């Protein structure tokens, strides 16, 4: 792992994660009634049973444990030695104490040899004397190798002096005792046998070795780096609190803004190198321009890439960077199936996956093959486990519940051994981690939306066998503002300076003319949200044309009016105007719907008519009439789908392929019928950005003259 850039700011309100959530499991108790001793109250019962079951003591008599009787120093030594597993028949150096009875000599000698006990004065151990609570603190702290803080010279207890403070302090921190009262430890009080039983039992219950891992993650940033200086601040602040946190990217750094068009990923890469990413997997958009820009990106990366199901063997551009297999010492700018990162002495396996849809929705070329993601995942997990790795992260670009043939939920259900899935591709805003518990062990799934809007953070607690036993996650909003309108996160000065050198070329590029219109294009808010507009027709025509290159059966495209934000004057159309019309960067989604679902969507579209509604649908390949005077839900009168032979009636029982944006496809603006299709896996997300599709359409159709075509008609107007 490269050098970490520390932040000087205190990590306060932007704490990356909440406390780890682990169910509180109460131990199975032993009731006083189950003990043969008559003097053992319930609070001591389990501890006494532990000591007697382990043969550490038999009690004073058959009926009396001696709970309230002081324990002598020699008896404490004997019981401690037995609790530590020291062999009573072993041979130990004579400590030279003359007052230790024969029955306890082995124990005192063994403990003295280990430096755990010392005598009261020269030649005597003080064997018969009661052991005090101060002495007990020292004895147990040394015997159980507790983490003694040598700098401690006082505690909150008024009766503990500097000689004993560090031992009392560590006993309390270890949960062995709280003291007798808030101000008094009982330093010189004689320790009772019941208290001794509690202390030994608590120390014997060594917690299973648990491990906490923190992961920072992002996905689908798509060259949105205008806010990158704030994101760098967030990363540094998380690292300030969690220095060993991993930083992962789930793909689609490429495409989406003019920064990519101008710099082909190199601008993004400079920031990724700045903050020391630990690994990245490939998104489908990394292949949009073939593999040459991707090869240049890999070559200059100061971090490794993971990709278990993308085969570059026949690709001349990338194959030279591919190492394959699993590496515990991954090199920067190289591609592996998976890598092993060591964090706080624990091995973490990370492997990558890319959606097989890439072949259809991007341009990887004939030299790149996408292998079955489930089979390759099983093989890779097995390879990790063979190397003793039992904490495994899948870094994926296959979508959360994407209907394109592969997704994270299916991966979690079908492949055993994956503990965490850091996902991308579907741009999901998972405000809290999703726990999939179908298999033998649970899998935590996270995703951080899109466009550098969030830095995802995840804390995971593992048990000693690598099983997830607790998790907590949070998305840090990069563009969050305070009441005065200023950003919560301040720009990182170094990152802001880097961005400044890229920005002038982008500002100039916005002036680029991408098309020309012979008429004004109407994108007025009041019109786009209430009726058919020529700009709405143009936008949906561009969406439909692009969708048909992916799925030739696409017949309809719909766009929510709220996603059209401005008009365009007659004449030249610049990139700046295109970006003003479509500022959100919504991505393409392709849905399989029934005619009945489309009809229900049309009813929803006009439910507010003639009033404005952001969900009012502009459309291509479809036309309908409605009556705004009718009751809501009964307004649609006719609906027709455009075919090669002309418009034909929409059939409720037939299936149709419909293009829209991912916001609407996931149920945005109340389109529950679309959201249901998404949940059922009937929506694929090729990921093309709306403004880019519109730009490409304008360039392919110069001097456009769009008009109104009676696609939407209110018979009441």
C-alpha positions as CSV (number, residue, x, y, z in Angstrom):
1,X,0.0,0.0,0.0
2,X,1.3,3.4,-0.9
3,X,1.9,6.4,1.2
4,X,-1.2,7.7,2.9
5,X,-1.9,11.4,2.9
6,X,-2.9,12.3,6.4
7,X,-5.5,15.0,7.2
8,X,-4.8,17.6,9.9
9,X,-8.5,18.2,10.4
10,X,-10.2,16.5,13.3
11,X,-12.7,13.9,12.3
12,X,-15.9,14.9,14.0
13,X,-19.3,15.2,12.3
14,X,-18.2,13.3,9.2
15,X,-17.6,10.0,11.1
16,X,-17.5,7.4,8.4
17,X,-19.4,4.7,10.2
18,X,-21.7,4.1,13.1
19,X,-20.8,1.7,15.9
20,X,-20.5,-1.9,14.8
21,X,-23.8,-3.6,15.4
22,X,-23.3,-6.9,17.0
23,X,-26.2,-8.8,18.7
24,X,-25.8,-9.0,22.4
25,X,-25.6,-12.7,23.3
26,X,-26.1,-13.5,26.9
27,X,-24.1,-16.4,28.2
28,X,-26.0,-19.4,29.5
29,X,-26.0,-19.1,33.2
30,X,-25.8,-21.6,36.0
31,X,-28.3,-21.0,38.8
32,X,-27.5,-21.2,42.4
33,X,-30.1,-23.9,42.8
34,X,-28.0,-26.2,40.5
35,X,-24.9,-25.9,42.8
36,X,-24.3,-28.2,45.7
37,X,-22.9,-25.3,47.7
38,X,-25.3,-23.6,50.1
39,X,-23.5,-20.3,50.3
40,X,-23.3,-19.3,46.6
41,X,-25.7,-16.6,45.5
42,X,-26.8,-16.3,41.9
43,X,-24.2,-13.7,40.9
44,X,-21.4,-16.1,41.7
45,X,-23.0,-19.3,40.5
46,X,-21.6,-19.5,37.0
47,X,-18.1,-18.5,38.1
48,X,-18.1,-21.0,41.0
49,X,-19.3,-23.8,38.6
50,X,-16.5,-22.9,36.2
51,X,-13.8,-23.2,38.9
52,X,-15.2,-26.5,40.2
53,X,-15.9,-28.0,36.8
54,X,-12.3,-27.3,35.7
55,X,-10.9,-28.8,38.9
56,X,-9.4,-25.5,40.0
57,X,-11.0,-25.8,43.4
58,X,-13.4,-28.0,45.3
59,X,-14.6,-25.4,47.7
60,X,-14.1,-25.4,51.5
61,X,-16.5,-28.2,52.2
62,X,-19.1,-30.3,50.4
63,X,-21.7,-27.7,51.2
64,X,-19.7,-24.5,51.5
65,X,-17.7,-22.8,48.8
66,X,-16.6,-20.1,51.2
67,X,-17.9,-17.3,49.0
68,X,-17.4,-14.6,51.7
69,X,-14.2,-16.1,53.1
70,X,-10.9,-14.3,52.3
71,X,-8.6,-16.2,50.1
72,X,-5.0,-16.7,51.1
73,X,-2.0,-15.8,48.9
74,X,-1.0,-19.5,48.6
75,X,-4.6,-20.6,47.7
76,X,-4.8,-17.8,45.1
77,X,-1.4,-19.0,43.6
78,X,-2.6,-22.6,43.4
79,X,-5.9,-21.7,41.7
80,X,-4.3,-19.2,39.4
81,X,-1.7,-21.8,38.3
82,X,-4.4,-24.3,37.6
83,X,-6.5,-21.8,35.7
84,X,-3.4,-21.0,33.5
85,X,-2.9,-24.6,32.7
86,X,0.4,-25.0,34.6
87,X,1.2,-28.7,35.3
88,X,1.3,-29.4,39.1
89,X,3.7,-32.3,38.4
90,X,6.1,-30.1,36.5
91,X,9.6,-29.1,37.7
92,X,10.1,-25.5,38.5
93,X,13.0,-23.5,39.9
94,X,12.8,-23.1,43.7
95,X,11.8,-19.5,44.5
96,X,13.4,-19.8,48.0
97,X,10.3,-19.1,50.0
98,X,10.3,-20.8,53.4
99,X,6.7,-20.3,54.4
100,X,4.9,-22.0,51.5
101,X,3.3,-25.3,52.5
102,X,4.2,-28.3,50.4
103,X,0.8,-28.4,48.6
104,X,1.4,-25.0,47.1
105,X,5.2,-25.0,46.4
106,X,4.8,-26.1,42.7
107,X,2.4,-23.3,42.0
108,X,4.3,-20.5,43.8
109,X,7.6,-21.7,42.2
110,X,6.0,-21.8,38.7
111,X,4.5,-18.4,39.0
112,X,7.7,-16.9,40.5
113,X,9.7,-18.4,37.6
114,X,7.4,-16.6,35.2
115,X,7.8,-13.3,37.1
116,X,4.2,-13.3,38.1
117,X,4.6,-13.4,41.9
118,X,7.0,-12.0,44.4
119,X,7.5,-12.5,48.1
120,X,6.4,-10.3,50.9
121,X,9.9,-9.9,52.2
122,X,13.2,-11.8,51.8
123,X,12.6,-15.5,52.1
124,X,8.9,-15.4,52.7
125,X,5.9,-15.4,50.4
126,X,3.3,-14.5,53.0
127,X,1.6,-17.7,52.1
128,X,-1.1,-17.7,54.8
129,X,-1.8,-14.0,54.6
130,X,-5.0,-12.9,52.8
131,X,-4.4,-11.4,49.4
132,X,-5.6,-7.8,49.0
133,X,-7.5,-6.4,46.0
134,X,-4.4,-4.3,45.1
135,X,-2.2,-7.4,45.1
136,X,-4.8,-9.3,43.1
137,X,-4.8,-6.6,40.4
138,X,-1.1,-6.9,39.9
139,X,-1.2,-10.7,40.0
140,X,-3.9,-11.0,37.3
141,X,-2.5,-8.3,35.1
142,X,0.9,-10.1,34.9
143,X,-0.6,-13.6,34.8
144,X,-2.9,-12.8,31.9
145,X,-0.5,-10.5,30.1
146,X,-3.0,-7.7,30.1
147,X,-2.1,-4.5,28.3
148,X,-0.6,-2.5,31.2
149,X,-0.1,1.2,30.5
150,X,3.1,2.0,32.3
151,X,2.3,5.8,32.2
152,X,-0.7,5.4,34.5
153,X,0.0,6.7,38.0
154,X,-3.4,7.4,39.3
155,X,-7.0,6.3,38.9
156,X,-10.4,7.8,39.8
157,X,-10.3,5.8,43.0
158,X,-9.2,7.7,46.1
159,X,-7.7,4.6,47.8
160,X,-5.3,3.5,45.0
161,X,-1.8,4.9,45.1
162,X,0.7,5.2,42.3
163,X,2.3,1.9,43.0
164,X,-0.8,0.0,42.1
165,X,-2.6,2.3,39.8
166,X,-1.5,0.8,36.5
167,X,-2.6,-2.7,37.6
168,X,-6.0,-1.5,38.9
169,X,-6.4,0.5,35.7
170,X,-5.9,-2.4,33.3
171,X,-8.1,-4.7,35.4
172,X,-11.0,-2.2,35.1
173,X,-10.4,-1.7,31.4
174,X,-10.4,-5.4,30.8
175,X,-13.8,-5.7,32.4
176,X,-12.7,-7.8,35.3
177,X,-14.0,-5.5,38.0
178,X,-15.4,-2.0,38.4
179,X,-14.2,-1.4,41.9
180,X,-16.4,-1.4,45.1
181,X,-17.9,2.1,44.7
182,X,-17.4,5.0,42.3
183,X,-14.7,6.4,44.5
184,X,-13.3,3.4,46.2
185,X,-11.6,0.3,44.7
186,X,-11.2,-1.5,48.0
187,X,-7.5,-1.4,47.5
188,X,-6.4,-2.9,50.9
189,X,-9.5,-5.0,51.5
190,X,-9.0,-8.7,51.6
191,X,-10.2,-10.5,48.5
192,X,-13.2,-12.8,49.0
193,X,-13.2,-16.3,47.4
194,X,-16.4,-15.4,45.6
195,X,-14.8,-12.3,44.1
196,X,-11.8,-14.4,43.1
197,X,-14.0,-16.9,41.3
198,X,-15.6,-14.0,39.3
199,X,-12.3,-12.6,38.3
200,X,-10.8,-15.9,37.2
201,X,-14.0,-16.8,35.3
202,X,-14.1,-13.4,33.5
203,X,-10.4,-13.8,32.5
204,X,-11.0,-17.3,31.3
205,X,-13.7,-16.2,28.9
206,X,-11.2,-15.0,26.4
207,X,-13.2,-13.4,23.6
208,X,-12.9,-15.1,20.2
209,X,-10.4,-13.2,18.0
210,X,-12.5,-10.7,16.2
211,X,-11.4,-8.3,13.4
212,X,-12.8,-5.0,12.3
213,X,-12.3,-3.8,8.7
214,X,-13.2,-0.4,7.3
215,X,-13.8,0.0,3.5
216,X,-14.2,3.3,1.6
217,X,-15.9,2.8,-1.8
218,X,-17.2,4.5,-4.9
219,X,-18.6,3.5,-8.3
220,X,-19.9,5.0,-11.5
221,X,-18.1,8.3,-11.1
222,X,-18.2,8.9,-14.8
223,X,-15.7,11.7,-15.0
224,X,-17.7,13.9,-12.6
225,X,-14.7,15.6,-10.9
226,X,-16.0,19.1,-10.4
227,X,-16.4,18.2,-6.7
228,X,-13.3,16.0,-6.4
229,X,-11.5,18.4,-4.1
230,X,-14.3,17.9,-1.5
231,X,-14.2,14.1,-2.0
232,X,-10.5,14.1,-1.4
233,X,-11.1,15.9,1.9
234,X,-13.7,13.2,2.9
235,X,-11.2,10.4,2.1
236,X,-8.5,12.0,4.1
237,X,-10.8,12.6,7.1
238,X,-11.9,8.9,7.1
239,X,-8.2,7.8,6.9
240,X,-7.4,10.2,9.8
241,X,-9.9,8.2,11.9
242,X,-9.3,4.8,10.3
243,X,-5.7,4.8,9.0
244,X,-5.9,1.3,7.6
245,X,-9.2,1.7,5.8
246,X,-9.2,0.2,2.3
247,X,-10.3,2.4,-0.7
248,X,-12.0,0.6,-3.6
249,X,-13.6,1.6,-6.9
250,X,-16.2,-0.5,-8.6
251,X,-15.8,0.8,-12.1
252,X,-17.1,3.2,-14.7
253,X,-14.6,6.0,-14.2
254,X,-14.8,6.5,-17.9
255,X,-17.4,8.5,-19.9
256,X,-20.1,10.9,-18.8
257,X,-18.7,14.5,-18.8
258,X,-16.5,16.6,-20.9
259,X,-13.5,15.8,-18.6
260,X,-13.6,12.3,-20.2
261,X,-14.1,13.6,-23.7
262,X,-11.1,15.8,-23.3
263,X,-8.7,13.7,-21.1
264,X,-9.9,10.1,-21.6
265,X,-9.7,9.2,-17.9
266,X,-6.3,10.7,-17.2
267,X,-7.7,13.6,-15.2
268,X,-9.7,11.2,-13.0
269,X,-6.6,9.0,-12.6
270,X,-4.5,11.8,-11.2
271,X,-6.9,12.2,-8.3
272,X,-7.2,8.4,-7.8
273,X,-3.4,8.2,-7.6
274,X,-3.3,11.1,-5.2
275,X,-5.4,9.4,-2.6
276,X,-3.9,5.9,-3.0
277,X,-6.7,3.6,-4.1
278,X,-6.1,0.0,-3.1
279,X,-7.9,-1.6,-6.1
280,X,-10.3,-1.0,-9.0
281,X,-12.4,-3.2,-11.2
282,X,-13.5,-2.5,-14.7
283,X,-16.9,-1.1,-15.6
284,X,-18.5,-1.5,-19.0
285,X,-17.8,2.1,-19.9
286,X,-14.1,1.5,-19.5
287,X,-14.4,-0.2,-22.9
288,X,-16.4,2.6,-24.7
289,X,-13.5,3.6,-26.9
290,X,-12.0,0.1,-27.3
291,X,-9.1,-0.9,-25.1
292,X,-6.4,1.6,-26.1
293,X,-7.6,4.4,-23.6
294,X,-8.1,1.7,-21.0
295,X,-4.5,0.4,-21.5
296,X,-3.2,4.0,-21.1
297,X,-5.2,4.3,-17.9
298,X,-3.9,1.0,-16.5
299,X,-0.3,1.9,-17.4
300,X,-0.3,5.1,-15.3
301,X,-2.3,3.8,-12.3
302,X,-0.6,3.7,-9.0
303,X,-2.8,0.8,-7.8
304,X,-3.7,-2.7,-9.1
305,X,-6.8,-3.8,-10.9
306,X,-8.9,-6.9,-10.2
307,X,-10.9,-8.7,-12.8
308,X,-11.7,-12.4,-12.5
309,X,-14.1,-12.8,-15.4
310,X,-12.6,-10.5,-18.1
311,X,-10.2,-12.4,-20.4
312,X,-7.7,-10.1,-22.2
313,X,-5.6,-12.9,-23.7
314,X,-6.3,-11.9,-27.3
315,X,-6.3,-8.1,-26.7
316,X,-3.1,-6.5,-27.9
317,X,-3.6,-3.3,-25.8
318,X,-4.2,-4.7,-22.4
319,X,-2.8,-8.2,-22.3
320,X,0.7,-7.0,-21.5
321,X,-0.6,-5.6,-18.2
322,X,-2.4,-8.8,-17.1
323,X,-0.7,-11.0,-14.5
324,X,-3.8,-13.0,-13.6
325,X,-4.2,-15.3,-10.6
326,X,-4.1,-14.1,-7.1
327,X,-1.2,-12.0,-5.8
328,X,-0.3,-11.1,-2.2
329,X,2.2,-8.6,-3.6
330,X,0.3,-6.9,-6.4
331,X,2.1,-4.3,-8.5
332,X,0.7,-1.0,-9.5
333,X,-0.7,-0.8,-13.0
334,X,-1.2,-4.6,-13.3
335,X,-4.4,-6.7,-13.6
336,X,-5.0,-9.7,-11.4
337,X,-8.0,-12.1,-10.8
338,X,-7.7,-11.1,-7.2
339,X,-5.3,-9.6,-4.7
340,X,-4.6,-10.1,-1.0
341,X,-4.2,-7.1,1.2
342,X,-2.9,-7.4,4.7
343,X,-4.7,-5.1,7.2
344,X,-3.7,-5.2,10.8
345,X,-2.1,-8.6,10.4
346,X,-5.2,-10.1,8.7
347,X,-5.5,-11.2,5.0
348,X,-8.2,-9.6,3.0
349,X,-9.0,-11.1,-0.5
350,X,-10.4,-8.8,-3.2
351,X,-11.5,-9.9,-6.6
352,X,-13.3,-8.2,-9.5
353,X,-16.2,-8.8,-11.8
354,X,-17.6,-7.0,-14.9
355,X,-21.0,-7.4,-16.4
356,X,-21.1,-9.7,-19.4
357,X,-23.5,-7.1,-20.9
358,X,-20.4,-5.1,-21.8
359,X,-20.2,-7.0,-25.1
360,X,-23.6,-5.5,-26.2
361,X,-23.5,-2.1,-24.5
362,X,-19.9,-1.0,-25.0
363,X,-17.0,-1.6,-27.5
364,X,-14.5,-4.0,-25.9
365,X,-13.5,-5.5,-29.3
366,X,-13.2,-9.1,-30.4
367,X,-10.0,-9.6,-28.3
368,X,-11.9,-9.3,-24.9
369,X,-14.0,-12.1,-23.6
370,X,-16.4,-12.1,-20.6
371,X,-16.5,-15.3,-18.7
372,X,-19.4,-16.7,-16.5
373,X,-19.3,-14.5,-13.4
374,X,-20.7,-17.2,-11.0
375,X,-18.2,-19.9,-12.1
376,X,-15.2,-17.6,-12.0
377,X,-16.3,-16.3,-8.6
378,X,-16.5,-19.8,-7.2
379,X,-13.1,-20.6,-8.5
380,X,-11.6,-17.4,-7.2
381,X,-13.1,-17.8,-3.7
382,X,-11.7,-21.4,-3.6
383,X,-8.3,-20.1,-4.6
384,X,-8.4,-17.5,-1.8
385,X,-9.4,-20.1,0.8
386,X,-6.6,-22.4,-0.4
387,X,-4.2,-19.6,0.6
388,X,-5.8,-19.3,4.0
389,X,-7.9,-16.2,3.2
390,X,-11.3,-16.2,4.9
391,X,-12.3,-12.6,4.5
392,X,-13.3,-11.9,0.9
393,X,-14.5,-8.8,-0.9
394,X,-16.1,-9.0,-4.4
395,X,-15.5,-5.7,-6.2
396,X,-18.2,-5.8,-8.9
397,X,-19.6,-3.9,-11.8
398,X,-22.7,-6.1,-12.4
399,X,-25.5,-4.1,-10.8
400,X,-27.4,-4.5,-7.5
401,X,-30.6,-6.1,-8.9
402,X,-29.9,-5.4,-12.6
403,X,-31.9,-7.5,-15.0
404,X,-29.2,-7.8,-17.6
405,X,-28.2,-11.4,-16.6
406,X,-25.9,-10.8,-13.7
407,X,-26.2,-8.9,-10.4
408,X,-25.0,-8.7,-6.9
409,X,-28.0,-10.2,-5.2
410,X,-27.7,-13.3,-7.3
411,X,-23.9,-13.4,-6.7
412,X,-24.4,-13.3,-2.9
413,X,-27.0,-16.0,-3.0
414,X,-25.2,-18.4,-5.4
415,X,-21.6,-18.1,-4.3
416,X,-20.6,-19.1,-0.8
417,X,-17.6,-17.5,0.9
418,X,-18.1,-13.8,-0.3
419,X,-18.3,-11.6,2.8
420,X,-18.7,-8.2,1.2
421,X,-19.8,-7.1,-2.2
422,X,-18.8,-3.5,-3.2
423,X,-20.9,-2.9,-6.2
424,X,-21.5,-0.6,-9.2
425,X,-23.2,-0.4,-12.6
426,X,-26.8,0.2,-11.4
427,X,-26.1,3.5,-9.7
428,X,-28.1,2.4,-6.7
429,X,-28.2,4.7,-3.7
430,X,-27.9,2.1,-0.9
431,X,-28.1,4.4,2.2
432,X,-27.5,1.4,4.4
433,X,-25.7,-1.9,3.6
434,X,-27.9,-4.7,2.4
435,X,-27.4,-8.1,4.2
436,X,-28.0,-11.2,2.1
437,X,-28.3,-14.2,4.4
438,X,-29.4,-17.0,2.0
439,X,-26.2,-19.0,2.4
440,X,-24.3,-20.5,5.3
441,X,-22.7,-17.1,6.0
442,X,-24.1,-13.6,5.4
443,X,-22.9,-11.2,2.7
444,X,-22.9,-7.5,3.0
445,X,-23.7,-5.5,-0.2
446,X,-22.9,-1.8,-0.6
447,X,-23.1,0.7,-3.5
448,X,-22.6,4.5,-3.5
449,X,-24.9,5.8,-6.2
450,X,-23.0,7.8,-8.8
451,X,-21.0,10.8,-10.0
452,X,-18.9,11.3,-6.9
453,X,-22.0,12.4,-5.0
454,X,-21.0,10.2,-2.1
455,X,-18.1,8.5,-0.5
456,X,-19.3,5.1,0.7
457,X,-18.0,3.8,4.1
458,X,-18.5,0.4,5.6
459,X,-17.3,-1.2,8.9
460,X,-17.4,-5.0,9.0
461,X,-16.8,-7.1,12.1
462,X,-15.5,-10.7,11.5
463,X,-15.3,-13.5,13.9
464,X,-12.1,-15.7,14.2
465,X,-13.4,-17.9,11.3
466,X,-13.9,-14.9,8.9
467,X,-17.7,-14.9,9.3
468,X,-19.4,-11.5,9.3
469,X,-20.9,-10.9,12.7
470,X,-21.6,-7.2,12.5
471,X,-21.6,-4.3,10.1
472,X,-22.5,-0.6,9.7
473,X,-22.3,1.6,6.8
474,X,-22.8,5.3,5.8
475,X,-22.7,7.4,2.7
476,X,-20.9,10.7,3.2
477,X,-22.5,13.3,1.0
478,X,-19.8,15.2,-0.8
479,X,-22.0,18.2,-1.8
480,X,-23.8,18.6,1.5
481,X,-24.3,22.2,2.5
482,X,-24.7,24.1,5.7
483,X,-27.5,26.5,6.5
484,X,-25.5,29.4,5.1
485,X,-25.1,27.7,1.8
486,X,-21.4,26.8,2.1
487,X,-20.3,23.2,1.7
488,X,-19.8,21.1,4.8
489,X,-16.7,19.6,3.3
490,X,-14.0,22.1,2.3
491,X,-11.9,21.7,-0.8
492,X,-8.6,19.9,-0.3
493,X,-6.0,22.5,-1.4
494,X,-3.8,20.0,-3.3
495,X,-6.7,18.5,-5.2
496,X,-8.2,21.9,-6.0
497,X,-4.9,23.0,-7.5
498,X,-4.8,19.9,-9.8
499,X,-8.4,20.5,-10.9
500,X,-7.6,24.1,-11.8
501,X,-5.2,23.0,-14.6
502,X,-7.9,20.8,-16.2
503,X,-10.9,23.1,-16.0
504,X,-10.0,25.8,-18.6
505,X,-10.1,23.3,-21.5
506,X,-13.5,22.1,-20.4
507,X,-14.9,25.6,-20.3
508,X,-13.7,26.1,-23.8
509,X,-15.1,22.7,-25.0
510,X,-18.6,23.7,-23.8
511,X,-18.7,26.2,-26.6
512,X,-18.4,23.4,-29.2
513,X,-21.3,23.4,-31.7
514,X,-22.9,19.9,-31.8
515,X,-25.9,20.6,-34.0
516,X,-28.3,23.1,-35.5
517,X,-32.0,23.5,-35.2
518,X,-34.2,25.5,-37.6
519,X,-36.8,26.1,-34.9
520,X,-36.7,26.9,-31.2
521,X,-36.8,23.8,-29.0
522,X,-39.4,24.2,-26.2
523,X,-38.2,23.0,-22.9
524,X,-40.1,25.4,-20.7
525,X,-41.0,23.9,-17.3
526,X,-44.7,24.6,-17.6
527,X,-44.9,22.9,-21.0
528,X,-42.6,19.9,-20.6
529,X,-44.6,18.9,-17.5
530,X,-48.1,19.3,-19.0
531,X,-48.0,18.5,-22.8
532,X,-46.1,17.3,-25.8
533,X,-43.2,19.5,-26.8
534,X,-40.9,19.4,-29.7
535,X,-37.9,19.2,-27.4
536,X,-39.5,16.3,-25.5
537,X,-40.0,14.5,-28.8
538,X,-36.4,15.1,-29.8
539,X,-35.0,13.8,-26.5
540,X,-37.1,10.6,-26.6
541,X,-36.3,10.1,-30.3
542,X,-32.6,10.1,-29.4
543,X,-33.2,7.7,-26.5
544,X,-35.2,5.3,-28.7
545,X,-32.5,5.3,-31.4
546,X,-29.7,4.5,-29.0
547,X,-31.8,1.8,-27.2
548,X,-32.4,0.1,-30.5
549,X,-28.7,-0.4,-31.0
550,X,-28.6,-2.4,-27.8
551,X,-32.0,-4.2,-28.1
552,X,-33.5,-4.1,-31.6
553,X,-36.9,-4.9,-30.2
554,X,-37.2,-1.5,-28.3
555,X,-40.3,0.2,-29.6
556,X,-41.0,3.0,-27.1
557,X,-39.0,5.6,-25.2
558,X,-40.4,7.8,-22.4
559,X,-38.8,10.7,-20.5
560,X,-40.0,12.4,-17.4
561,X,-40.7,16.1,-18.1
562,X,-38.9,17.0,-14.9
563,X,-35.7,15.8,-16.5
564,X,-35.9,18.5,-19.2
565,X,-34.7,21.8,-17.7
566,X,-34.4,24.4,-20.4
567,X,-35.2,25.5,-24.0
568,X,-32.8,25.9,-26.9
569,X,-33.0,28.8,-29.3
570,X,-33.1,28.4,-33.0
571,X,-29.7,28.1,-34.6
572,X,-26.5,26.5,-33.5
573,X,-26.7,24.1,-30.5
574,X,-23.7,24.1,-28.2
575,X,-22.6,21.4,-25.7
576,X,-23.2,23.9,-23.0
577,X,-26.9,24.2,-24.1
578,X,-27.2,20.4,-24.2
579,X,-25.8,20.1,-20.6
580,X,-28.2,22.8,-19.4
581,X,-31.2,21.0,-20.8
582,X,-30.1,17.7,-19.2
583,X,-27.9,18.5,-16.2
584,X,-28.5,15.4,-14.1
585,X,-26.6,12.9,-16.3
586,X,-29.4,10.3,-16.1
587,X,-28.5,6.9,-17.6
588,X,-30.4,4.7,-20.0
589,X,-32.6,1.8,-18.8
590,X,-34.4,-0.7,-21.0
591,X,-37.6,-2.2,-19.5
592,X,-39.7,-5.3,-20.5
593,X,-43.3,-4.2,-19.7
594,X,-46.8,-5.5,-20.5
595,X,-49.2,-3.3,-22.3
596,X,-51.3,-3.1,-19.1
597,X,-48.3,-1.7,-17.2
598,X,-47.7,0.9,-19.9
599,X,-51.3,1.9,-19.8
600,X,-51.1,2.3,-16.0
601,X,-48.0,4.4,-16.5
602,X,-49.9,6.7,-18.9
603,X,-52.6,7.1,-16.3
604,X,-50.0,8.0,-13.7
605,X,-48.4,10.5,-16.2
606,X,-51.6,12.5,-16.5
607,X,-52.9,12.2,-13.0
608,X,-52.2,15.9,-12.2
609,X,-53.3,17.3,-15.6
610,X,-53.8,20.0,-16.5
611,X,-51.6,21.0,-13.6
612,X,-47.8,20.5,-13.8
613,X,-46.2,17.2,-12.8
614,X,-42.5,16.4,-13.0
615,X,-43.4,12.8,-13.9
616,X,-45.4,13.8,-17.0
617,X,-44.0,11.6,-19.8
618,X,-42.7,12.9,-23.0
619,X,-42.5,9.9,-25.5
620,X,-41.4,8.4,-28.8
621,X,-42.9,5.4,-30.5
622,X,-46.1,5.8,-28.6
623,X,-49.1,8.2,-28.8
624,X,-52.2,8.4,-26.6
625,X,-55.2,10.5,-25.9
626,X,-56.7,11.3,-22.5
627,X,-59.4,13.4,-20.9
628,X,-58.2,15.5,-18.0
629,X,-61.8,16.1,-16.9
630,X,-62.2,12.4,-16.0
631,X,-61.4,10.9,-12.6
632,X,-57.8,10.0,-12.0
633,X,-57.1,6.5,-13.1
634,X,-59.8,6.7,-15.8
635,X,-58.4,9.3,-18.1
636,X,-56.6,7.4,-20.9
637,X,-58.9,6.9,-23.9
638,X,-56.6,5.5,-26.6
639,X,-53.0,4.3,-26.7
640,X,-51.1,3.2,-29.8
641,X,-47.6,1.9,-30.5
642,X,-45.7,2.8,-33.6
643,X,-44.7,-0.1,-35.9
644,X,-43.2,-0.3,-39.4
645,X,-46.7,-0.4,-40.7
646,X,-47.9,2.6,-38.6
647,X,-49.5,3.0,-35.2
648,X,-51.5,0.0,-33.8
649,X,-53.5,-0.2,-30.5
650,X,-51.5,-1.0,-27.4
651,X,-52.4,-4.6,-26.3
652,X,-52.6,-5.1,-22.5
653,X,-51.5,-8.7,-22.7
654,X,-48.5,-8.2,-25.0
655,X,-45.0,-7.5,-23.9
656,X,-43.1,-4.4,-25.1
657,X,-39.5,-3.2,-24.8
658,X,-39.4,0.4,-23.4
659,X,-36.5,2.7,-23.0
660,X,-36.4,5.4,-20.2
661,X,-33.9,6.7,-17.7
662,X,-32.8,4.8,-14.6
663,X,-34.5,7.3,-12.3
664,X,-37.9,6.6,-13.8
665,X,-37.2,2.9,-14.3
666,X,-36.6,2.4,-10.5
667,X,-39.9,3.9,-9.6
668,X,-39.0,7.6,-9.5
669,X,-41.9,10.1,-9.6
670,X,-44.2,7.4,-8.3
671,X,-44.0,5.0,-11.2
672,X,-44.6,1.9,-9.1
673,X,-45.3,-0.3,-12.1
674,X,-41.7,0.4,-13.4
675,X,-40.3,-0.1,-9.9
676,X,-42.0,-3.5,-9.8
677,X,-40.5,-4.5,-13.1
678,X,-37.1,-3.4,-11.8
679,X,-37.4,-5.5,-8.7
680,X,-38.4,-8.5,-10.8
681,X,-35.3,-8.2,-12.9
682,X,-37.1,-7.0,-16.1
683,X,-34.9,-3.9,-16.4
684,X,-31.4,-3.7,-17.9
685,X,-29.1,-0.8,-17.4
686,X,-26.6,-0.3,-20.3
687,X,-25.7,3.0,-18.7
688,X,-25.5,5.5,-21.6
689,X,-25.8,9.0,-20.3
690,X,-28.8,11.1,-21.5
691,X,-26.9,14.2,-22.7
692,X,-24.4,12.1,-24.6
693,X,-27.2,10.2,-26.4
694,X,-28.9,13.6,-27.2
695,X,-25.6,15.0,-28.5
696,X,-24.9,12.0,-30.7
697,X,-28.4,12.3,-32.1
698,X,-28.0,15.9,-32.9
699,X,-24.7,15.2,-34.7
700,X,-26.2,12.4,-36.7
701,X,-29.2,14.5,-37.7
702,X,-28.0,18.0,-38.7
703,X,-30.4,20.9,-39.2
704,X,-33.3,19.3,-37.4
705,X,-36.8,20.7,-37.6
706,X,-38.8,18.8,-34.9
707,X,-42.4,19.5,-34.5
708,X,-45.5,18.3,-32.7
709,X,-47.0,15.0,-33.8
710,X,-50.0,14.5,-31.7
711,X,-48.1,12.0,-29.5
712,X,-50.0,13.4,-26.5
713,X,-53.5,14.8,-26.8
714,X,-55.9,16.0,-24.0
715,X,-59.4,15.8,-25.5
716,X,-60.6,18.2,-22.8
717,X,-58.4,21.1,-24.1
